[in-house]
Every structure is written in C-alpha cells, then in structure tokens.
Amino acid sequence: MYNPCVIPEGEVLKIAEAIQQGGGKWCDVKLSLWFHPLTCRHIQAILLPRLNIEDKLIWHGTSDGVFTVKSAYHLAVNLDRQKGRWRAQVSWMDIASWIRLWDVNIPPKMKVFVWQIFHKIIPTTEALIEKKVAVLPRCPVCWATLKTLEHLFLDCPVARALWDHSVLAHLGEGLPRHSFPLFLKKLLALVHQPILFMSVVAVFWRIWHSRNWVVFDGKQFGIPALM
C-alpha cells in the first residue's frame, strides 16, 4: 500500500532535490517518498541532461542558437509565405461555396473529403511520393504512369467511364481539366439543386473509395462494381 509522505506546510521542494548528485539521474528513493508510484514513473520518464550545466535560452532560427535580426527576418518571411500558400488554397472556393458545402445534407466524411481536395491533401500516389513514401509511380487502377488528382478523378479510363455513365456527364463539358480542384469548383458552381450537388460529390467519393479498395483490399475496380 502506498503511504504518502506529508510535507510540512510552507516547505518548498525543488526539482534539484530529486536529482542525484552529479546530475543525469533521478533519485528514486526521494521520488518514492514524495509522490504516488504512478507519478514517479511519469517523472522518471523525463530525460535529464548528463552534464551539469545551467539552462539557457536557445533561438531555433540559427544553428548556434543565438538570436540575430537577420534570422528573425527570414523566419517572418517564411511564415508569411506559408500564410500566402494557405490563403491561395482556401481561395479555391469562396465563402458562400464553403457555407453551401457545410449546409448540404451529406455525411460529414464526404464534406471533409471535398475540403481535402481543395487543400490538395488527398494521399494520391503523387502526394505520397512527394512525402518520400515508397510506392509505385503508377495509377493503382489502370497502371498509367500518371498518378495525379486530375488523372485519378478525370482521366483514368475507369473514372472517366463512370462519369460518362452518370446523369451529370454533360455538366463537365468545357470545364478546365488541368486542375481538378478548379474543375470541381466550377462544376459545383453549375449545380443549384442540393440533390445534384450531392450527386457530384458522391461520384468522386465513389471513385476515391473504389481506388482504396484496389490499393488496400485488392478488389477489382470496374464500372459494374461502381454502379
């Protein structure tokens, strides 16, 4: 049974008192007197420096840890560029379109799917290769060397056949196909009835999940299985 040590009121315990002389290790005996066994294990999991040196502030903007105005400027510029890229991603759709997406009566996972498309974070083969993930540089469905969002959702023969078999096929005529987020943005802008909006999202959702069946479950990706 755990018998806690009662510390006199007003007494302050310092972390240094729980560290062995010379540093580098916790004093298990003192910890067991002061804390519950579970708390002791959490404390003991904290790594201690092997050298007995004083703490100091480190600036992560330089290799030597010393702050400079130049490094702060470069950090500010990089942060601003990152914000600019984020704003560019968000601008694929205007505020009204986002509100429309969140209000439409489809499962939340499908709304997140559309959000991922516009932020270009769908894990396509191309995206995985950019992240240094070891995958074959081919479309997992038709084995073409193209593996982009545009290929997966617009140009892959199976995806194209599915789109041609849908009642929405005529809506995609004349829309730009070099960028799938742009294609989808303009396509959604053409559909004013909620049921058509839902149908557009459902078609591409079906393509994406059928692609995952091939990759992860080894299932066949074909029009009969998709319809």
Secondary structure as UniProt FT lines:
FT   TURN            9..10
FT   HELIX           15..18
FT   TURN            21..22
FT   HELIX           28..34
FT   HELIX           37..44
FT   TURN            60..61
FT   TURN            63..64
FT   HELIX           69..90
FT   TURN            91..92
FT   HELIX           95..103
FT   HELIX           108..118
FT   TURN            119..120
FT   HELIX           125..130
FT   TURN            131..132
FT   TURN            140..142
FT   HELIX           149..150
FT   HELIX           151..155
FT   HELIX           157..165
FT   TURN            167..168
FT   HELIX           169..172
FT   TURN            173..174
FT   HELIX           180..190
FT   HELIX           194..212
FT   HELIX           213..217
FT   HELIX           223..226
//
